[in-house]
Amino acid sequence: MRRDVLMIPLNEKENLIVATDNSGAIGMKPDDVVQVPYDIVSYFSFRVAVMECMAAGAVPISVVINNFCSDDAWEAMNEGISRGISELGFEHLPIIGSTESNFQLLQSAVGITVLGKSNRKEPTNKPLISPFKYAVIGSPLVGEEVINDKHLVAPLSLFKWMCEQEEVIQIVPVGSKGILYKLAQLNPSYNLNSLHDGIDLSKSSGPSTCFLISYLPSGENLVKKAAGSYFHQIS
């Protein structure tokens, strides 16, 4: 399937993986549609980019912030990203960036880019067919739901754990186009209704509040135990 990343060969053994996410009209400005602190804005934008980077088989090496909010927002944005880095168990992941300080925008705007290195020549492109099984980890949330129902958001630590399991064949963060869109990319022959196991598969997952996995049946108990209430099987 097509990943939402850029892969640049560095040498015969390594690729540079580039993943990015944008956020607009979400922040603390009076004209923002969703009013939330900037550490939350940067945290969720970071999680989209870092999940895409890691799902492509890369280890993150740095984070870049494009800040169009204000100089005052920088510290909070740094804190939000640092929280995400801590949840993933990474240490000393450098954060750099730039702030637009010459002109003031009426609404908040942020861009987060995560750079990583992969020792694979290209991301996995295995078709997800039998005997693999599917599951959604977390729930699709968007807008203020991300704040009000944060207990339904799949933790970054759980995402990293899934990436490290041999029983998990492929892992795909779900964004604004929803679970069905990603599932159709993985296996076009898969036929599902939009509502499944209490999860709306056609709903936007906003800042990747959930992700899709395929896994070996032999690993189902392991995956279920680790995911707990975040686990939603697609049968």
Secondary structure by P-SEA (a helix, b strand, c coil): ccccbbbbbccccbbbbbbbcccccccccccccccccaaaaaaaaaaaaaaaaaaacccccbbbbbccccccaaaaaaaaaaaaaaaaccccccccccccccccccbbbbbbbbbbcccccccccccccccbbbbbcbbbbccccccccccccccaaaaaaaaacccccbbbbbccccaaaaaaaacccccccccccccccccccccccbbbbbbbccaaaaaaaaacccccccc
